[in-house]
Amino acid sequence: MPETLLDVRGLVIEATSYPPGEPPKDVTLVHGVSFTLEKGKVLGLIGESGAGKSTIGLSSMAYGRGGVRITGGEVWLNGRDILKGGAGGLRALRGKEVTYVAQSAAAAFNPAKPLMEQVIETTLARGMMGRAEAEARAVDLFRQLGLPNPETIGKRFPHQVSGGQLQRVMTAMALCPKPDLVIFDEPTTALDVTTQIDVLAAIKRAIHETGVGALYITHDLAVVAQVSDHIMVLRHGKTVEYGTCQQIIEAPQEDYTRALVSVRSIDHAEKNPDVAPVLSVQNVTARYKGTHFDVLKNVTVDLPPGQTLAIVGESGSGKSTLARVITGLLPAAQGRITFDGRDLSPDLSGRSRNDLRELQMIYQMADVAMNPRQTVETIIGRPLEFYFGLRGAEKRKRVQELLDQIEMGKGFADRYPAELSGGQKQRVCIARALAAKPKLIICDEVTSALDPLVADGILKLLLELQAQEGVAYLFITHDLATVRAIADRIAVMFKGKVQRYGPKSDVLAPPFDDYTDLLLSSVPEMKLGWLEQVLDHRKMEGAGN
Amino acid sequence: MTRLPLAALIGLVFTGAYFAAALLAPWIAPYGMAEIVGDSWEPSSSQFWLGTDSIGRDLMSRMIWGGRTTIFIATCATLLSFGMGSILGFFAAVKGGWVDQVLSRLVDLMMSIPSLISALVVLSVMPVTIPVLILVMGILDSTRVFRLARAVAVDIAVMDYVEAARLRGEKQGWIIFREILPNALSPLVAEMGLRFIFAVLFISTLSFLGLGVQPPMADWGGIVKENKEGIVYGIPAALIPAFAIATLAISVNLVADWVLNRTSSLKGGRGA
């Protein structure tokens, strides 16, 4: 009979929130959640932001982050209720029986100490092994996790290894004290897809080989399907559905789970490319002031009016820089940009008010793209006033029309951004861009900070608005699922160059170049065994070469 | 509107009382400012509530008239320093480049000389009148405000909403006053409470050294100066202005804290 490692019963977690300028109030974050985890198994906790998944994960080492209190329920680990252990009991537990892998490895390491010191620190502090033994174990783990130069990588400092490697080192740190349970809190969310797949494979192998039990927290169902045995879907601090991985993916029972499984299935027919482009970027090269490194090298792309050009690439590929060059925030060193048939001044200060009006931008973080001290009416109304001289009742009427267009309706005009949800904020930003009646909107990772279902809604809205207003989008993203959903043409960027460019149907069809192939095959798919399939395929190809 | 917190209430009452006394001095002071009404250093009595000073003037009246001068100068100097310091600070942050360099280095230069010394040098060659005092104090203090305003604004100027305003083609004025100022207000208000008190101390110090408000006009620093010999004989006259400065400092900052709390709400002060 399988041995139960972790048994959580009726967990209730509360916190006190302190909105500035208002009286504090108590909120319940988790409402009576129960689950069990057997030794050596992996349970995936999945949900959107605010679902309580991290809070539940941390509670299994009896920890509440930032004023969070565990007010009800029991957490049994190895046959003990750890909530009753007191501080001494917890000290014996944490870092020995339970360890934790955080989302941002870069923020979790001390930049002043070499990696090895940090990996074996807990093990030594707990007196579980001697230094030599601990180091030998760490090197073993480095090898298991597929890190390059396992013997010597421990001598390096955190800034000397890549983000994906650092995440694997942190996994080694968590596994070093031979814990029974490891909590993985979004370990691959901050990584590029091509890196994510390696880290995912390494974590899966390490879990398997060390026989540790794990809680795997993420918002990406496709990722969790690759590593877990069971999955628990959470929403608003409650369990929506709890079952085996196979059941959740292949036969979801609840509507919400079904929506999560089928997310990003928007069908978008490609438009005819043979029209004179509204935006044409020709041989653009750009570098940042004071550097000699070209961030963009000879980039040429065209965008027909009323269509969508997706710029895809990993972080550092130069895709956001391209947006800065087009908007004039970073004047191009060479090359030329034409907009609606006329030459566009490379520098922002040389552009006419009409140029500025016709080229609008929407940002990734809607939170910081709106002035928190202005009401929605001021935010959307300003472009109306600025470009069209609308005032008073006329302006208010137009603001309401725009709010209706972004499906928000009445009652929002007097609100401040802090009174809106993440999806609503992004909608207001869209309305602000739309208010200028632009010909082109640059969308810089507009859905990356949003939960999948909300992101879906935003993409649908953008497509609808394109059909209504005939506006063109330059859509910058690292997410290929989004690209499939919205693009008419695609430019794949790699190290500042356009690697592959053309209509969507051409770019996404074989034969691929090596990089595009790597990028496309790294996007997690919502099916079991996808990870193994891809890795086997790559191994075979590697052997063939 | 939520109920006023106790601390803010206390602060408001005291600050209000001081400012009211300053405004209404001609009506509430029992005697004239420079009127000799008794012997020197008489103890407090029903006739002279706080006693008399070194040459027999009523100390209560001197305190009220002195408070009027001190608070007036400090308020004007603070407003001047905030007006100048914050606008120049925002301007430097928004412009960047050589404008920022020139302004910042100029401020560094001014700050490298202790402000009391530069004030003494300037006031020893200039006629010591109230407008000159306000100007000197305001300009010297604006360097501190400049530093704070620039530091706060540099962080705000890189936010996406400021970039969005630039891309829209907004002028510097809109960016400074509509995008940056409302978001920089909280730290500036907090600093204003502190700066006002420093201004009170500064004018008092100048008067004590004889380069501030000139006799026979009263101000709190001057009252300390005139009565300092009395301390040796156990006469508390010189301590009364000190007490007034301390209570004013605390109450003004209680009010500033409350204003800060109210302005830092991002929901327009409405409850959630």
Chai-1 contact restraints between the chains, C-beta under 6 A:
chainA,res_idxA,chainB,res_idxB,connection_type,confidence,min_distance_angstrom,max_distance_angstrom,comment,restraint_id
A,P19,B,A272,contact,1.0,0.0,6.0,A-B,restraint_1
A,P20,B,S264,contact,1.0,0.0,6.0,A-B,restraint_2
A,P20,B,S265,contact,1.0,0.0,6.0,A-B,restraint_3
A,G21,B,N261,contact,1.0,0.0,6.0,A-B,restraint_4
A,G21,B,R262,contact,1.0,0.0,6.0,A-B,restraint_5
A,G21,B,S264,contact,1.0,0.0,6.0,A-B,restraint_6
A,G21,B,S265,contact,1.0,0.0,6.0,A-B,restraint_7
A,E22,B,G271,contact,1.0,0.0,6.0,A-B,restraint_8
A,E22,B,A272,contact,1.0,0.0,6.0,A-B,restraint_9
A,T327,B,L167,contact,1.0,0.0,6.0,A-B,restraint_10
A,R353,B,G169,contact,1.0,0.0,6.0,A-B,restraint_11
A,L356,B,G169,contact,1.0,0.0,6.0,A-B,restraint_12
A,M361,B,L167,contact,1.0,0.0,6.0,A-B,restraint_13
A,Y363,B,D160,contact,1.0,0.0,6.0,A-B,restraint_14
A,V368,B,M159,contact,1.0,0.0,6.0,A-B,restraint_15
A,V368,B,D160,contact,1.0,0.0,6.0,A-B,restraint_16
A,A369,B,D160,contact,1.0,0.0,6.0,A-B,restraint_17
A,A369,B,Y161,contact,1.0,0.0,6.0,A-B,restraint_18
A,M370,B,Y161,contact,1.0,0.0,6.0,A-B,restraint_19
A,N371,B,Y161,contact,1.0,0.0,6.0,A-B,restraint_20
A,N371,B,E179,contact,1.0,0.0,6.0,A-B,restraint_21
A,P372,B,L266,contact,1.0,0.0,6.0,A-B,restraint_22
A,R373,B,P182,contact,1.0,0.0,6.0,A-B,restraint_23
A,R373,B,N183,contact,1.0,0.0,6.0,A-B,restraint_24
A,Y416,B,L266,contact,1.0,0.0,6.0,A-B,restraint_25
A,Y416,B,K267,contact,1.0,0.0,6.0,A-B,restraint_26
A,Y416,B,G268,contact,1.0,0.0,6.0,A-B,restraint_27
A,A418,B,L266,contact,1.0,0.0,6.0,A-B,restraint_28
A,A418,B,K267,contact,1.0,0.0,6.0,A-B,restraint_29
A,E419,B,K267,contact,1.0,0.0,6.0,A-B,restraint_30
